[in-house]
């Protein structure tokens, strides 16, 4: 019930429209139901002494209509037609809303994740995030549909109960008590479904997280004949997911199977009480039999829909939890200064800790504009962390990062990043065209920008030689291209929006000597117009740089030109 109320509160306008429409449909159905009793009384030739029948007959007389069989039949059919038309509009709105709910939940999570700190994002399994955006959002949206159906069925139950109360309140209350007992007896199956649904959500996250990791490293696993180990783990997780799904199916089938005979027994009991104990007239008995059957049937349907809601609700709460955690880890957005890069970058007495490990203790670096600076050091000394600090992806524990003399924490971080071109250590291209890999959907850039960036990156010669040029598909993770080609396209991507600062993380680590030489020559040319900072341990990059800093013991030492050329 908490989830049902939550859906209504999160989407109040749409839920309000549906609720009003359901009430109107209920009124139309109530009008049809109240016409049943005088219809049967006229049909069997008995005097209708019930309050419902008298009210209906008096109302028709007031408006000048004789309550004949054909008139009453028209009222019944008309009421049902109106109810059907309203429900049609309502169900269409529900369909639109289900799609809207799925989209809203997806965008809510995506926006929260993209706004979170880099360190938080690193801890999130990619497969679990993909599962949240795809599977969990879909299941949560279905949960909204089930919640609306619970509302619709509840409104119908209330309408039938009100009409039945006017005919025989004793029989109605007795049936409601029996229905409540039925709810209580069968609620264990609902709880079992809720547990199975939560288990499915948990297992799907783990399965897709592991599958994503396996697929990203399937080449090395197959090369070492270890793919069978990953296959065994995936089989085990899939089997556990199947077991959870079976429990949900069994609980749902058991609920349906048990409700039918119980409903038949309860209906028979109600008829016995109406005929033998309360001595109702034949028309009243017939109408009460119809109403009681409908009430108990609707209660059963409500419970089944609620059971389906409980199976899906875990997906909604998992999505909400993920979005809330991401928002709690949101990046700071306090800086307001407009960034420039006309003089240079200074890191002064910067200290940084990561996971209780000290990375920088007293880091001091000066980087002038339009220069090629290389940063070297052994693994784990903080080369990539330095780039994270310059991007604002990480914040120093103490000290300052100055951009043209202004502290980075006072600068508008998003505007500063617009001035940065970044090439990561792992060159991952989209399974798309070269054009889309360079522009990555930037709305302000076009094919001319892509061509310029490819020329700057020294990639235009081989791209233009392809039969399809910019429209060439690069394959999964860029696998249709060589390592050097992928790297130059990655550099072109970083240059497409014409940044002022180019940051490169191990730009030649996986390249052959010839490709490495080409990349270094490209970077030397780019340094005439861009400020370039490359972290690397490759001699070719070090020799190509204007300035070289070596990181050690949490500090940086500037190597002289002689040390640079002679020592490396």
ABEGO torsion letter per residue (X at the ends): XAAAAAAAAABAAAAAAAAAAAAAAAAAAAAAAAAAAAAAAAAAGBBBABAAAAAAAAAAAAAGBBBBAAAAAAAAAAAAAAAAAAAAAAAAAAAAAAAAAAAAAAAAAAAAAAABBAAAAAABBAAAAAAAAAAAAAAAAAAAAAAAAAAAAAAAAAAAAAAAAAABAAAAAAAAAAAAAAAAAAAAAAAAAAAAAAAAAAAAAAAAAAAAAAAAAAAAAAAAGAAAAAAAAAAAAAAAAAAAAAAAAAAAAAAAAAAAAAAAAAAAAAAAAAAAAAGBBAAAAAAAAAAAAAAAAAAAAAAAAAAAAAAAAAAAAAAAAAAAAAAAABBBBABABBBBBAAEBBBBGBBBBBGGBBABABBBBBBBBGBBBBBBEBBGAGAAAAAAAAAGABBBABEBBBBGGBBAAABBAAAAAAABBBBBABBBBBBBBAAAAAAGGBAABBAAAAAAAAAAAGAAAAAAABAAEAABBAEBGGAABBAAAAAAAAAAAAAAAGBABBBBBGAAAABBAAAAAAAAAAAAAAAAABBBBBBBABAAAAAABABBBBBBGGBBBBBBAAAAAAAX
